[in-house]
Amino acid sequence: MNRVQKNSLIASFHEWHDWIRRWSMQQNAPWDQPIAEGKWTAREMVCHMMRWDRYFWEGAISIIASGEKEQIQIQQLDYDLFNEAAREYARKISTEELMQETLKYRELIIRSLYELVDEDWSYPYKGLDGNPFTLQGYVEDFIWHDRHHMKQLESMQQLEA
């Protein structure tokens, strides 16, 4: 991956940061309403996103950025348990705290990604469980994940209008 491709991918990964900041500043942002019948609230969804960013920052990105490629601390998780813990956390913190953490972890990741050398993007890192991943694959997956949830939040507001 060359620098132009890397920077383009990081710019797409940055979309969530700017989008959620704008969304949260709306006067009537529906934080505690479900995104659809029987679904999570907007607060729970945003917290779910933040917790994934925090998990990857603490368990992989910060470690890679420090040069400790063999010390990765992530592994395949039980998604249901992880997401339920995020939902519980969302109920315990204020909207302001949630937004501070959401923006903080994404900013830390973005800053580190820009600083990494191009070769780090395709390096086959291994998690604690031995499963390989690349930074390019991680970023591409999360861009899709970000956009999926942005569409859900947008649809939720369209229903209110």
Accessible surface in RSA format (square Angstrom, percent):
REM  Atomic radii and reference values for relative SASA: ProtOr
REM  Chains: A
REM  Algorithm: Lee & Richards
REM  Probe-radius: 1.40
REM  Slices: 20
REM RES _ NUM      All-atoms   Total-Side   Main-Chain    Non-polar    All polar
REM                ABS   REL    ABS   REL    ABS   REL    ABS   REL    ABS   REL
RES MET A   1    71.99  37.3  13.45   8.9  58.54 139.4  21.90  18.6  50.10  66.4
RES ASN A   2    82.35  56.8  74.78  72.3   7.56  18.2  39.07  94.0  43.28  41.8
RES ARG A   3   115.92  48.7 113.53  57.9   2.39   5.7  54.15  74.0  61.77  37.4
RES VAL A   4   118.24  77.8 114.61 103.8   3.64   8.8 116.95 101.6   1.29   3.5
RES GLN A   5    95.11  53.2  88.64  64.8   6.46  15.4  28.87  61.4  66.24  50.2
RES LYS A   6     0.16   0.1   0.16   0.1   0.00   0.0   0.16   0.1   0.00   0.0
RES ASN A   7    53.37  36.8  51.42  49.7   1.95   4.7  18.38  44.2  34.99  33.8
RES SER A   8    66.70  56.4  57.78  77.1   8.92  20.5  28.72  61.2  37.98  53.2
RES LEU A   9    28.59  15.9  25.98  18.6   2.61   6.5  27.96  19.6   0.63   1.7
RES ILE A  10     0.00   0.0   0.00   0.0   0.00   0.0   0.00   0.0   0.00   0.0
RES ALA A  11    54.43  50.0  45.10  69.6   9.33  21.2  47.85  67.4   6.58  17.4
RES SER A  12    26.75  22.6  23.85  31.8   2.90   6.7   2.94   6.3  23.82  33.4
RES PHE A  13     0.00   0.0   0.00   0.0   0.00   0.0   0.00   0.0   0.00   0.0
RES HIS A  14    53.16  29.1  53.16  37.0   0.00   0.0  27.93  28.8  25.24  29.4
RES GLU A  15    66.52  38.2  59.33  44.9   7.18  17.1  35.62  68.9  30.90  25.2
RES TRP A  16     0.16   0.1   0.08   0.0   0.08   0.2   0.01   0.0   0.14   0.2
RES HIS A  17    13.95   7.6  13.60   9.5   0.35   0.9  13.95  14.4   0.00   0.0
RES ASP A  18    41.01  28.7  41.01  40.8   0.00   0.0   7.08  16.7  33.93  33.8
RES TRP A  19    35.73  14.3  35.02  17.0   0.70   1.7  23.13  12.3  12.59  20.4
RES ILE A  20     0.00   0.0   0.00   0.0   0.00   0.0   0.00   0.0   0.00   0.0
RES ARG A  21    89.62  37.6  89.62  45.7   0.00   0.0  29.41  40.2  60.21  36.5
RES ARG A  22   135.59  56.9 128.87  65.7   6.72  16.0  66.08  90.3  69.51  42.1
RES TRP A  23     5.53   2.2   3.70   1.8   1.83   4.3   4.52   2.4   1.01   1.6
RES SER A  24    24.03  20.3   7.99  10.7  16.04  36.9   2.26   4.8  21.77  30.5
RES MET A  25   138.24  71.6 107.69  71.3  30.55  72.7 104.04  88.5  34.20  45.3
RES GLN A  26    80.50  45.0  65.30  47.7  15.20  36.2  37.48  79.8  43.02  32.6
RES GLN A  27   178.77 100.0 137.97 100.8  40.80  97.1  50.12 106.7 128.65  97.6
RES ASN A  28   127.16  87.7 111.53 107.8  15.63  37.6  37.48  90.2  89.68  86.7
RES ALA A  29    15.99  14.7   1.89   2.9  14.10  32.1   1.89   2.7  14.10  37.3
RES PRO A  30     8.22   6.0   0.67   0.6   7.55  27.4   8.22   6.8   0.00   0.0
RES TRP A  31    24.30   9.8  22.34  10.8   1.96   4.6  18.26   9.7   6.04   9.8
RES ASP A  32    97.11  68.0  76.93  76.6  20.18  47.7  36.51  85.9  60.60  60.4
RES GLN A  33    86.33  48.3  85.94  62.8   0.39   0.9  28.35  60.4  57.98  44.0
RES PRO A  34    69.64  50.8  60.12  54.8   9.52  34.6  60.12  49.6   9.52  59.1
RES ILE A  35    15.65   8.9   8.61   6.4   7.04  17.0   8.64   6.2   7.01  19.0
RES ALA A  36    46.66  42.9  37.81  58.3   8.85  20.1  46.66  65.7   0.00   0.0
RES GLU A  37   176.01 101.0 143.61 108.6  32.40  77.1  64.72 125.2 111.28  90.9
RES GLY A  38    81.51 100.5   0.00   N/A  81.51 100.5  42.87 117.7  38.64  86.5
RES LYS A  39   118.84  58.0 105.18  64.5  13.66  32.5  51.76  46.6  67.08  71.5
RES TRP A  40    58.10  23.3  57.21  27.7   0.89   2.1  41.24  22.0  16.86  27.3
RES THR A  41    27.18  19.3  27.14  27.5   0.04   0.1  26.34  35.4   0.84   1.3
RES ALA A  42     0.00   0.0   0.00   0.0   0.00   0.0   0.00   0.0   0.00   0.0
RES ARG A  43    29.73  12.5  29.73  15.2   0.00   0.0   9.69  13.2  20.04  12.1
RES GLU A  44     9.40   5.4   9.40   7.1   0.00   0.0   1.20   2.3   8.20   6.7
RES MET A  45     1.19   0.6   1.19   0.8   0.00   0.0   1.19   1.0   0.00   0.0
RES VAL A  46     0.00   0.0   0.00   0.0   0.00   0.0   0.00   0.0   0.00   0.0
RES CYS A  47     0.00   0.0   0.00   0.0   0.00   0.0   0.00   0.0   0.00   0.0
RES HIS A  48     9.57   5.2   9.57   6.7   0.00   0.0   8.23   8.5   1.35   1.6
RES MET A  49     2.19   1.1   0.83   0.6   1.36   3.2   1.32   1.1   0.87   1.2
RES MET A  50     0.06   0.0   0.00   0.0   0.06   0.2   0.06   0.1   0.00   0.0
RES ARG A  51    41.65  17.5  40.17  20.5   1.48   3.5   0.36   0.5  41.29  25.0
RES TRP A  52    17.13   6.9  17.13   8.3   0.00   0.0  13.66   7.3   3.47   5.6
RES ASP A  53     0.34   0.2   0.34   0.3   0.00   0.0   0.00   0.0   0.34   0.3
RES ARG A  54    60.58  25.4  60.58  30.9   0.00   0.0   2.37   3.2  58.20  35.3
RES TYR A  55    43.09  20.1  37.16  21.1   5.93  15.4  41.21  31.0   1.88   2.3
RES PHE A  56    26.20  13.1  26.20  16.2   0.00   0.0  26.20  15.9   0.00   0.0
RES TRP A  57    43.63  17.5  43.63  21.1   0.00   0.0  27.15  14.5  16.49  26.7
RES GLU A  58    95.28  54.7  80.62  61.0  14.67  34.9  34.79  67.3  60.49  49.4
RES GLY A  59     5.68   7.0   0.00   N/A   5.68   7.0   5.46  15.0   0.22   0.5
RES ALA A  60     0.00   0.0   0.00   0.0   0.00   0.0   0.00   0.0   0.00   0.0
RES ILE A  61     0.38   0.2   0.38   0.3   0.00   0.0   0.38   0.3   0.00   0.0
RES SER A  62    32.59  27.5  25.51  34.1   7.08  16.3  17.20  36.6  15.39  21.6
RES ILE A  63    26.44  15.0  25.16  18.7   1.29   3.1  26.44  19.0   0.00   0.0
RES ILE A  64     4.38   2.5   0.01   0.0   4.36  10.5   0.01   0.0   4.36  11.8
RES ALA A  65    50.67  46.6  19.88  30.7  30.79  70.1  20.47  28.8  30.20  80.0
RES SER A  66    78.42  66.3  41.66  55.6  36.75  84.7  49.26 104.9  29.16  40.8
RES GLY A  67    55.20  68.1   0.00   N/A  55.20  68.1  29.45  80.8  25.75  57.7
RES GLU A  68    90.31  51.8  87.69  66.3   2.62   6.2  24.29  47.0  66.01  53.9
RES LYS A  69    65.66  32.0  60.64  37.2   5.02  12.0  30.90  27.8  34.76  37.0
RES GLU A  70   136.91  78.6 107.60  81.4  29.31  69.8  61.41 118.8  75.50  61.6
RES GLN A  71    95.46  53.4  93.37  68.2   2.09   5.0  22.37  47.6  73.09  55.4
RES ILE A  72     5.07   2.9   0.19   0.1   4.89  11.8   0.19   0.1   4.89  13.3
RES GLN A  73    89.88  50.3  79.42  58.0  10.46  24.9  31.30  66.6  58.59  44.4
RES ILE A  74    12.01   6.8  12.01   8.9   0.00   0.0  12.01   8.6   0.00   0.0
RES GLN A  75    82.19  46.0  70.46  51.5  11.73  27.9   8.11  17.3  74.07  56.2
RES GLN A  76   114.59  64.1  88.91  65.0  25.69  61.2  44.48  94.7  70.12  53.2
RES LEU A  77    44.13  24.6  31.67  22.7  12.46  31.3  36.06  25.3   8.07  21.7
RES ASP A  78    82.22  57.6  62.04  61.8  20.18  47.7  31.86  75.0  50.37  50.2
RES TYR A  79   116.54  54.4 113.17  64.4   3.37   8.8  84.68  63.6  31.86  39.3
RES ASP A  80   117.35  82.2 109.83 109.3   7.52  17.8  31.98  75.3  85.37  85.1
RES LEU A  81   126.59  70.5 121.51  86.9   5.08  12.8 121.97  85.7   4.62  12.4
RES PHE A  82    35.22  17.6  27.15  16.8   8.07  21.0  32.97  20.0   2.25   6.4
RES ASN A  83    25.35  17.5  25.35  24.5   0.00   0.0   4.13   9.9  21.22  20.5
RES GLU A  84    67.59  38.8  66.37  50.2   1.23   2.9  36.69  71.0  30.90  25.2
RES ALA A  85    44.91  41.3  38.35  59.2   6.57  14.9  41.24  58.1   3.67   9.7
RES ALA A  86     0.28   0.3   0.10   0.2   0.17   0.4   0.10   0.1   0.17   0.5
RES ARG A  87    59.36  24.9  59.36  30.3   0.00   0.0   1.50   2.0  57.86  35.1
RES GLU A  88    80.41  46.2  78.74  59.6   1.67   4.0  18.57  35.9  61.84  50.5
RES TYR A  89    51.86  24.2  50.32  28.6   1.54   4.0  36.65  27.5  15.21  18.8
RES ALA A  90     0.34   0.3   0.00   0.0   0.34   0.8   0.00   0.0   0.34   0.9
RES ARG A  91   134.30  56.4  98.68  50.3  35.62  84.8  61.88  84.6  72.42  43.9
RES LYS A  92   158.32  77.2 120.08  73.7  38.24  91.1  80.36  72.3  77.96  83.0
RES ILE A  93    24.02  13.7  14.25  10.6   9.76  23.5  16.52  11.9   7.49  20.3
RES SER A  94    47.42  40.1  34.77  46.4  12.65  29.1  41.59  88.6   5.83   8.2
RES THR A  95    31.96  22.7  29.53  29.9   2.43   5.8  20.05  26.9  11.91  18.0
RES GLU A  96   116.27  66.8 110.83  83.8   5.44  13.0  61.77 119.5  54.51  44.5
RES GLU A  97    83.00  47.7  82.40  62.3   0.60   1.4  26.90  52.0  56.10  45.8
RES LEU A  98     0.00   0.0   0.00   0.0   0.00   0.0   0.00   0.0   0.00   0.0
RES MET A  99    18.53   9.6  18.49  12.2   0.04   0.1  18.53  15.8   0.00   0.0
RES GLN A 100   123.41  69.0 114.47  83.7   8.95  21.3  43.39  92.4  80.02  60.7
RES GLU A 101    34.25  19.7  33.94  25.7   0.31   0.7  19.01  36.8  15.24  12.4
RES THR A 102     0.60   0.4   0.46   0.5   0.14   0.3   0.46   0.6   0.14   0.2
RES LEU A 103    32.24  18.0  32.24  23.1   0.00   0.0  32.24  22.6   0.00   0.0
RES LYS A 104    98.74  48.2  94.52  58.0   4.23  10.1  56.62  51.0  42.13  44.9
RES TYR A 105    18.43   8.6  18.43  10.5   0.00   0.0   2.25   1.7  16.18  19.9
RES ARG A 106     0.80   0.3   0.80   0.4   0.00   0.0   0.32   0.4   0.48   0.3
RES GLU A 107    66.67  38.3  63.17  47.8   3.50   8.3  18.66  36.1  48.01  39.2
RES LEU A 108    42.43  23.6  41.86  29.9   0.57   1.4  41.93  29.4   0.50   1.3
RES ILE A 109     0.00   0.0   0.00   0.0   0.00   0.0   0.00   0.0   0.00   0.0
RES ILE A 110    10.99   6.3  10.99   8.2   0.00   0.0  10.99   7.9   0.00   0.0
RES ARG A 111   129.92  54.6 125.14  63.8   4.78  11.4  55.54  75.9  74.38  45.1
RES SER A 112    10.01   8.5   9.47  12.6   0.55   1.3   0.43   0.9   9.59  13.4
RES LEU A 113     0.00   0.0   0.00   0.0   0.00   0.0   0.00   0.0   0.00   0.0
RES TYR A 114    93.95  43.9  83.75  47.6  10.21  26.6  62.14  46.7  31.81  39.2
RES GLU A 115   131.85  75.7  99.19  75.0  32.66  77.8  47.10  91.1  84.74  69.2
RES LEU A 116    13.73   7.6  11.10   7.9   2.63   6.6  12.85   9.0   0.88   2.4
RES VAL A 117    83.96  55.3  82.26  74.5   1.70   4.1  83.14  72.2   0.82   2.2
RES ASP A 118    33.25  23.3  28.63  28.5   4.62  10.9   9.62  22.6  23.63  23.6
RES GLU A 119   125.89  72.3 117.43  88.8   8.46  20.1  69.09 133.6  56.80  46.4
RES ASP A 120    11.82   8.3  11.74  11.7   0.08   0.2   0.08   0.2  11.74  11.7
RES TRP A 121     0.09   0.0   0.09   0.0   0.00   0.0   0.09   0.1   0.00   0.0
RES SER A 122    68.15  57.6  54.64  72.9  13.50  31.1  31.19  66.4  36.95  51.8
RES TYR A 123    71.23  33.3  66.93  38.1   4.30  11.2  46.92  35.3  24.31  30.0
RES PRO A 124    81.99  59.8  74.70  68.1   7.29  26.5  74.92  61.9   7.07  43.9
RES TYR A 125     1.15   0.5   0.00   0.0   1.15   3.0   1.15   0.9   0.00   0.0
RES LYS A 126   122.35  59.7 110.01  67.5  12.34  29.4  80.52  72.5  41.83  44.6
RES GLY A 127     9.58  11.8   0.00   N/A   9.58  11.8   2.21   6.1   7.37  16.5
RES LEU A 128   101.59  56.6  65.66  47.0  35.93  90.3  70.56  49.6  31.03  83.5
RES ASP A 129    63.81  44.7  26.51  26.4  37.31  88.2  36.44  85.8  27.37  27.3
RES GLY A 130    37.02  45.7   0.00   N/A  37.02  45.7  25.81  70.8  11.21  25.1
RES ASN A 131    72.50  50.0  70.39  68.0   2.12   5.1  20.12  48.4  52.38  50.6
RES PRO A 132    86.58  63.1  68.14  62.1  18.44  67.0  68.14  56.3  18.44 114.6
RES PHE A 133    39.05  19.5  28.78  17.8  10.27  26.7  38.97  23.6   0.08   0.2
RES THR A 134    44.20  31.4  41.28  41.9   2.91   6.9  31.63  42.5  12.57  19.0
RES LEU A 135     0.05   0.0   0.05   0.0   0.00   0.0   0.05   0.0   0.00   0.0
RES GLN A 136    53.28  29.8  53.28  38.9   0.00   0.0   5.54  11.8  47.74  36.2
RES GLY A 137    25.28  31.2   0.00   N/A  25.28  31.2  24.92  68.4   0.37   0.8
RES TYR A 138    11.39   5.3   3.66   2.1   7.72  20.1   9.47   7.1   1.92   2.4
RES VAL A 139     0.00   0.0   0.00   0.0   0.00   0.0   0.00   0.0   0.00   0.0
RES GLU A 140    76.96  44.2  67.72  51.2   9.24  22.0  25.76  49.8  51.20  41.8
RES ASP A 141    94.90  66.5  88.70  88.3   6.20  14.7  21.69  51.0  73.21  73.0
RES PHE A 142    25.44  12.7  25.44  15.8   0.00   0.0  25.44  15.4   0.00   0.0
RES ILE A 143    13.42   7.6  13.25   9.9   0.18   0.4  13.42   9.7   0.00   0.0
RES TRP A 144   165.79  66.5 161.32  78.1   4.46  10.5 135.51  72.3  30.28  49.1
RES HIS A 145    31.29  17.1  31.29  21.7   0.00   0.0  24.44  25.2   6.85   8.0
RES ASP A 146     1.78   1.2   1.78   1.8   0.00   0.0   1.71   4.0   0.07   0.1
RES ARG A 147    93.20  39.1  92.83  47.3   0.38   0.9  32.92  45.0  60.28  36.5
RES HIS A 148    69.37  37.9  64.13  44.6   5.24  13.4  38.48  39.7  30.89  35.9
RES HIS A 149    16.63   9.1  16.63  11.6   0.00   0.0  14.53  15.0   2.10   2.4
RES MET A 150    16.92   8.8  16.92  11.2   0.00   0.0  16.82  14.3   0.10   0.1
RES LYS A 151   139.07  67.8 137.61  84.4   1.45   3.5  82.32  74.1  56.75  60.4
RES GLN A 152    47.87  26.8  42.96  31.4   4.91  11.7  21.47  45.7  26.40  20.0
RES LEU A 153     0.00   0.0   0.00   0.0   0.00   0.0   0.00   0.0   0.00   0.0
RES GLU A 154    72.08  41.4  69.62  52.7   2.46   5.9  23.60  45.6  48.48  39.6
RES SER A 155    55.79  47.1  54.77  73.1   1.02   2.4  26.98  57.5  28.81  40.4
RES MET A 156     6.60   3.4   5.54   3.7   1.06   2.5   5.64   4.8   0.97   1.3
RES GLN A 157    40.70  22.8  35.37  25.8   5.33  12.7  17.97  38.2  22.73  17.2
RES GLN A 158   130.90  73.2 114.14  83.4  16.76  39.9  42.55  90.6  88.35  67.0
RES LEU A 159   145.30  80.9 116.16  83.1  29.14  73.2 119.77  84.1  25.53  68.7
RES GLU A 160    89.58  51.4  52.51  39.7  37.07  88.3  43.12  83.4  46.46  37.9
RES ALA A 161   120.83 111.1  52.19  80.5  68.64 156.1  90.74 127.8  30.09  79.7
END  Absolute sums over single chains surface
CHAIN  1 A     8727.6       7358.6       1369.0       4578.2       4149.4
END  Absolute sums over all chains
TOTAL          8727.6       7358.6       1369.0       4578.2       4149.4
